[in-house]
Amino acid sequence: MTKYKMPRSIALDISECVSRALQEDIGDGDITALLVPLKKLATAKIIALQPAVICGIPWAEEVFNQLNGQVETNWLVSEGEEVIEGDVIALLSGSARTLLTGERTVLNFLQTLSGTASCARRYFAKVQDSSICLLDTRKTIPGLRKAQKYAVRIGGCSNHRMGLYDSFLIKENHILACGGIAQAIQKARNIDKEKVVEVEVENIKQFNEALDAQADIIMLDNFSYEDILRLDKIDRGRTKIEVSGGVTDELLAQYKTLPVDFISSGSLTKHIEAIDLSMRFLE
């Protein structure tokens, strides 16, 4: 896997995400941690209880930084590295109270982002020998948009637009409100000529309309395999094709042979399962 460099925008988002997570967990203070002597030191390990692609280390580091910085972390794996059940991914040492207070927040970030990266890696493996680019969507956990999209990249897939501001995606309701596909595309060009204009279509007729109006990307929403094959006979010039809707990792082996440029799936961030991790104190 190619190492992914974290964009500055995501790095800046980590502090805010962690701050919110700690506030909702700690509130006025961790009263159970008060049972532990203030100056007691401890060593702990984080263990993977199932195979996974590890992701979220920068978030875990930030948790301890924001608490009081009294924990030293020794990561035994790198971001994006695959682990198996029983692997120790980190050794932690320092204030016992800080370790206990930060435990759940650290694990929440690691489990969620590792689950996202693991899903993306599984999907990527299905198409890595093709030219198709796998994309995520905006179907992310609220407040974790940038974090999950980072995890998707760690897993080997790519990002669709980050939000509503970085490209046009014209859907059914936009088309109805604008009076048609051609009208919607023209209005988008008038607003910003530099941004990508993508149109979601539901049938061949709409596909041809979007193609005639020179959309940059046409998204095929829930098209059948046979209908997508038919599009291979149409000269689409520079317009790129994206397949979306009902795409599962089981279907990717079949879909990767289609004449398309992108396949997008909300499952990369929406249907994930958190990875089972545990933090245990060492005697």
C-alpha positions in Angstrom: 0.0 0.0 0.0 1.2 3.5 -0.8 1.7 5.6 2.4 -1.0 8.3 2.7 0.1 11.7 3.9 -2.5 13.3 6.1 -3.7 16.7 4.7 -3.3 19.7 6.9 -7.1 20.2 7.0 -7.6 16.7 8.6 -4.7 17.2 11.0 -6.3 20.4 12.3 -9.7 18.6 12.6 -8.2 16.0 15.0 -7.9 18.5 17.9 -11.6 19.5 17.6 -12.8 15.9 17.3 -10.9 14.8 20.3 -12.0 17.8 22.4 -15.7 17.0 21.7 -15.2 13.3 22.5 -13.5 14.0 25.8 -16.1 16.5 26.8 -19.0 14.2 26.2 -17.2 11.4 28.1 -15.6 13.2 31.0 -18.0 16.1 31.6 -17.3 17.5 35.0 -14.7 14.8 35.7 -13.9 11.1 35.8 -15.2 10.2 39.3 -14.2 6.6 39.1 -10.6 7.5 38.3 -10.5 9.3 41.7 -10.4 5.9 43.3 -6.8 5.6 42.0 -4.0 7.4 43.9 -3.0 10.6 42.1 0.6 9.7 41.7 0.2 6.1 40.8 2.0 5.0 37.6 0.9 2.2 35.4 1.7 0.4 32.1 -0.9 -0.8 29.7 -1.2 -2.5 26.3 -3.7 -2.2 23.6 -4.6 -5.6 22.0 -6.3 -6.4 18.8 -9.0 -9.0 19.4 -9.6 -9.6 15.7 -7.8 -9.0 12.4 -7.8 -5.4 11.3 -6.2 -2.6 9.4 -5.1 -0.2 12.2 -6.1 3.4 11.8 -6.6 6.3 14.2 -3.2 6.6 15.9 -3.0 10.4 15.6 -6.4 10.7 17.3 -5.3 8.4 20.1 -2.2 10.4 20.6 -4.2 13.6 20.8 -6.4 12.2 23.5 -3.5 11.8 25.9 -2.1 15.2 24.8 -5.3 16.9 25.7 -5.7 15.2 29.0 -2.3 16.2 30.5 0.4 14.6 28.4 1.5 12.3 31.2 1.3 9.2 29.1 4.1 7.9 26.9 2.9 5.9 23.9 5.0 3.2 22.1 3.2 2.1 18.9 4.2 -1.3 17.8 2.4 -1.0 14.4 2.1 1.8 11.9 -1.0 3.5 10.6 -2.5 1.3 7.8 -0.7 -1.9 9.0 -2.6 -5.1 9.2 -2.7 -7.0 12.4 -4.2 -10.4 13.5 -6.0 -11.5 16.7 -3.8 -11.2 19.7 -1.4 -8.6 18.3 -0.3 -5.9 20.7 -0.5 -2.6 18.9 0.7 -0.3 21.6 2.4 -0.1 25.0 1.4 2.9 27.2 3.0 4.1 30.4 2.4 7.0 32.8 -0.3 8.3 35.0 -2.8 5.5 35.9 -5.6 8.0 36.2 -4.9 9.5 32.8 -4.8 6.0 31.2 -8.1 5.1 32.8 -9.8 8.4 31.8 -8.6 8.3 28.2 -9.1 4.6 27.7 -12.6 4.6 26.1 -12.0 7.7 23.9 -8.8 6.3 22.6 -10.4 2.9 21.9 -13.5 4.5 20.3 -11.4 6.4 17.8 -9.1 3.4 17.0 -12.0 1.0 16.8 -14.2 3.2 14.5 -11.4 4.3 12.2 -9.8 0.9 12.0 -13.2 -0.5 11.1 -13.5 2.0 8.3 -9.9 1.3 7.0 -10.5 -2.4 7.2 -13.7 -2.2 5.2 -11.9 0.0 2.6 -9.0 -2.4 2.4 -11.4 -5.3 1.8 -13.1 -3.4 -1.0 -9.8 -2.3 -2.5 -8.6 -5.8 -2.7 -11.4 -6.6 -5.1 -10.4 -4.1 -7.7 -6.7 -3.4 -7.2 -5.9 -5.2 -10.5 -8.2 -2.9 -12.5 -8.2 0.8 -13.4 -11.4 1.6 -11.5 -11.2 4.0 -8.6 -13.2 3.2 -5.5 -14.9 6.2 -3.8 -16.6 6.8 -0.5 -19.6 9.1 -0.1 -21.0 11.6 2.4 -22.7 8.9 4.3 -20.4 9.3 7.3 -20.8 9.4 11.1 -21.8 13.0 11.9 -18.7 14.9 13.2 -16.3 12.3 11.9 -16.4 13.2 8.2 -12.8 14.1 7.7 -11.6 11.3 10.1 -13.5 8.6 8.2 -12.5 9.8 4.8 -8.9 9.7 6.0 -9.5 6.1 7.1 -10.9 5.3 3.7 -7.6 6.5 2.1 -5.6 4.5 4.7 -7.5 1.4 3.5 -6.6 2.0 -0.1 -9.7 3.6 -1.5 -10.3 7.3 -2.5 -12.6 10.1 -1.5 -15.6 11.5 -3.3 -16.3 15.2 -2.5 -15.7 16.1 1.2 -18.9 18.1 1.4 -21.5 20.2 -0.5 -18.9 22.9 -1.2 -16.2 21.3 -3.3 -18.1 20.0 -6.4 -21.5 19.9 -7.9 -23.6 16.7 -7.6 -26.9 17.2 -9.4 -29.5 14.7 -8.2 -33.2 14.1 -9.0 -34.6 16.9 -6.8 -32.1 19.4 -8.2 -33.1 18.4 -11.7 -36.8 18.8 -10.9 -36.2 22.2 -9.2 -34.1 23.5 -12.1 -36.4 22.3 -14.9 -34.2 19.6 -16.4 -30.7 18.2 -16.6 -29.4 20.6 -19.2 -30.7 23.6 -17.3 -29.2 22.4 -14.0 -25.8 21.8 -15.6 -25.8 25.2 -17.2 -26.7 26.9 -13.9 -23.8 25.1 -12.3 -21.4 26.3 -15.0 -22.6 29.8 -14.4 -22.0 29.6 -10.7 -18.5 28.2 -10.9 -16.8 27.2 -14.1 -13.9 25.5 -12.3 -15.7 23.0 -10.2 -16.6 19.5 -11.4 -20.2 19.0 -12.4 -21.5 15.5 -11.8 -25.1 14.4 -12.6 -26.9 11.4 -11.1 -29.1 9.6 -13.7 -31.6 6.8 -13.3 -32.0 5.6 -16.9 -30.5 5.7 -20.4 -32.6 8.7 -21.5 -31.2 10.8 -18.6 -27.8 9.5 -19.3 -28.0 10.8 -22.9 -29.3 14.1 -21.7 -26.4 14.5 -19.2 -23.9 13.5 -21.9 -25.3 16.0 -24.4 -25.1 18.7 -21.8 -21.4 17.8 -21.2 -21.4 16.8 -17.6 -17.9 16.1 -16.3 -19.1 12.9 -14.5 -22.3 10.9 -14.9 -23.3 8.8 -11.9 -25.4 5.7 -12.8 -27.8 5.2 -9.9 -28.8 1.5 -9.5 -28.3 0.7 -13.2 -28.3 -3.0 -14.0 -25.1 -4.7 -15.1 -26.6 -5.2 -18.6 -27.5 -1.5 -18.9 -24.0 -0.4 -17.9 -22.5 -2.7 -20.6 -24.7 -1.1 -23.2 -23.1 2.3 -22.4 -19.8 0.9 -23.7 -21.1 1.4 -27.3 -21.8 5.2 -26.7 -19.1 7.7 -27.4 -18.8 9.7 -24.2 -15.8 11.8 -25.0 -14.2 13.2 -21.9 -17.2 12.5 -19.6 -16.4 10.0 -16.9 -18.7 7.3 -15.6 -19.4 6.5 -11.9 -21.5 3.5 -10.7 -23.4 3.9 -7.5 -26.1 2.2 -5.5 -26.2 -1.3 -4.1 -22.5 -1.9 -4.6 -21.2 -4.5 -2.2 -17.8 -6.1 -1.9 -19.3 -9.3 -3.3 -20.3 -7.5 -6.5 -17.0 -5.7 -7.0 -15.3 -8.7 -8.7 -18.0 -8.5 -11.4 -18.3 -4.7 -11.6 -14.6 -4.1 -12.0 -14.9 -5.4 -15.6 -17.4 -2.7 -16.5 -16.5 0.3 -18.8 -16.6 2.8 -15.9 -14.1 5.1 -14.2 -15.4 5.1 -10.6 -17.5 3.0 -8.3 -18.8 4.7 -5.2 -20.2 3.0 -2.1 -21.7 4.4 1.1 -20.9 1.1 2.8 -17.2 2.2 3.1 -18.2 4.5 5.9 -21.9 3.6 6.7 -21.9 -0.2 7.1 -18.7 -0.5 9.0 -18.2 -2.7 12.2 -15.9 -1.3 14.9 -12.8 -3.4 15.4 -12.7 -5.2 18.8 -9.7 -3.7 20.7 -8.9 -3.9 24.4 -6.7 -1.9 26.8 -5.3 -4.0 29.7 -3.1 -2.9 32.6 0.1 -4.9 33.1 1.0 -6.1 36.6 
